[in-house]
Amino acid sequence: MSTYTPADARALLDGIFSAKDERGVTAALAAFSPDVDWLQYDIEHRPAEPLRAHGHEEVAALLAKGLSPGMTHRIVRAMTADDGMACHVECEYPGGAKVEVTYIFDVEDGRIARVLGTMAWDG
């Protein structure tokens, strides 16, 4: 079961999506189970071959890439459930290209155990 209240979930998600450097990514990893599984569909990883990351090291690399310098992230909506949380995030690159992302987070024992991300990109 999730131990996150709506306010706790929002604060946690704000922390994850505001990480701007290695220290921020390391702090964000505290919310994830050491054996977290991340599955993502994006511009380079279609449903037949999604991006997969497992564990803190691989997820840290994924977060660092997704939170690249100059990028902005705004959580549009966050929701909680007994077993997790979800959010919609608007992202923008320095050049103006936008990405809309929906994440579903499964929470076990108070930590994020699984992540499913689906992204839509500007042309």
C-alpha positions in Angstrom: 0.0 0.0 0.0 1.0 3.6 -0.6 2.0 5.6 2.5 1.8 8.9 0.6 -0.9 11.4 1.3 -1.8 13.7 -1.6 0.4 16.4 -0.2 3.3 14.0 0.5 3.0 12.7 -3.1 3.0 16.1 -4.6 6.1 17.1 -2.5 7.8 13.9 -3.5 7.0 14.4 -7.2 8.1 18.1 -7.0 11.4 16.9 -5.6 11.9 14.4 -8.4 11.0 16.7 -11.2 13.0 19.7 -9.8 16.3 17.8 -9.6 18.8 19.8 -11.6 22.2 18.1 -10.8 23.7 14.9 -9.4 22.9 15.9 -5.9 19.2 16.4 -6.7 19.1 13.1 -8.6 20.7 11.3 -5.6 18.1 12.9 -3.3 15.3 11.9 -5.6 16.5 8.3 -5.6 15.6 8.0 -2.0 12.0 7.7 -3.0 12.7 4.7 -5.2 13.1 1.1 -4.1 16.7 -0.2 -4.7 15.3 -2.7 -7.2 12.9 -0.3 -8.9 11.7 -1.2 -12.4 11.1 1.7 -14.9 9.3 1.1 -18.2 9.0 4.1 -20.6 7.5 4.7 -24.0 9.0 7.8 -25.7 10.2 9.1 -29.1 13.0 6.6 -29.3 11.3 3.7 -27.5 8.1 2.5 -29.1 5.7 -0.1 -27.6 7.6 -3.0 -29.3 10.9 -1.9 -27.6 10.2 0.2 -24.6 13.0 1.8 -22.5 13.7 -0.3 -19.4 15.7 0.6 -16.4 16.3 -1.4 -13.2 17.7 -0.4 -9.9 19.1 2.9 -8.6 22.1 3.2 -11.0 20.0 2.8 -14.2 17.2 5.0 -12.9 19.7 7.7 -11.8 21.1 7.8 -15.4 17.6 8.0 -16.8 16.6 10.8 -14.4 19.8 12.7 -15.2 19.1 12.5 -18.9 15.5 13.6 -18.5 16.3 16.5 -16.2 18.9 17.9 -18.5 20.2 21.5 -18.0 17.8 24.2 -19.2 14.8 21.9 -19.3 11.7 22.9 -17.3 9.1 20.6 -15.7 5.7 21.5 -14.4 3.5 19.0 -12.7 0.0 19.7 -14.1 -1.8 17.1 -12.0 -0.9 14.5 -9.4 -3.1 11.8 -8.0 -2.8 9.2 -5.3 -4.3 5.7 -4.8 -3.9 3.1 -2.1 -1.1 1.4 -4.1 0.6 4.3 -5.8 0.4 7.7 -7.5 0.3 9.2 -10.9 1.1 12.6 -12.5 1.0 14.5 -15.7 4.1 16.6 -16.4 4.7 19.4 -19.0 8.3 19.6 -20.0 10.0 22.1 -22.2 13.5 22.1 -23.7 15.5 25.4 -23.9 14.8 25.6 -27.6 11.0 25.5 -27.0 10.2 21.9 -27.9 7.6 20.5 -25.6 7.0 17.0 -24.1 3.9 15.9 -22.3 4.4 13.0 -19.9 2.1 10.8 -17.9 3.7 8.7 -15.1 2.2 5.9 -13.0 4.1 5.0 -9.9 3.4 1.7 -8.0 4.4 2.2 -4.3 5.3 -0.7 -2.1 6.5 -0.3 1.5 6.5 3.4 1.1 8.9 3.5 -1.9 8.4 3.6 -5.6 8.7 0.0 -6.9 7.6 0.4 -10.5 7.2 3.3 -13.0 5.4 3.5 -16.3 6.0 6.6 -18.4 4.3 7.5 -21.6 5.6 10.6 -23.5 4.2 12.7 -26.4 6.6 15.0 -28.2 6.4 18.0 -30.4 7.2 17.3 -34.0 
